[in-house]
Amino acid sequence: MKVMLSAILEIVRVLVVIVFFFVLIGIVVNGVFENTTNLDVQELIEDNGYLFFFRLLQGVGVLGVIYILYRNKYQFSGWYRGKQMQRLSKRTTRMLLCISLVCMFALYVVVWLVV
């Protein structure tokens, strides 16, 4: 019973961490985008439908960063204590971080080159 309760609490904690960091990183990325391009993100996506794909790609990049943070730091401070808890390797962390950053900033590149 104690293991099940700790697993449920850990799932709730993971969801809170995902929502918190997704909103925080999203606000920062949108703020940087709007300050550097002087364009509103929503209006730009409504005018150019293909940019919606890049917006989704940006969300995937943010989720990648959250995944790296959770696996390397936050999983060790929760309620659940499993046998398979381990950090990502340095190579995996670097690779995922590079992919996530490319996904996050693809929208910038497309907007600066096309629009």
Helices and strands as residue ranges (DSSP letters): H 2-37, H 41-47, H 51-72, G 74-77, H 90-114
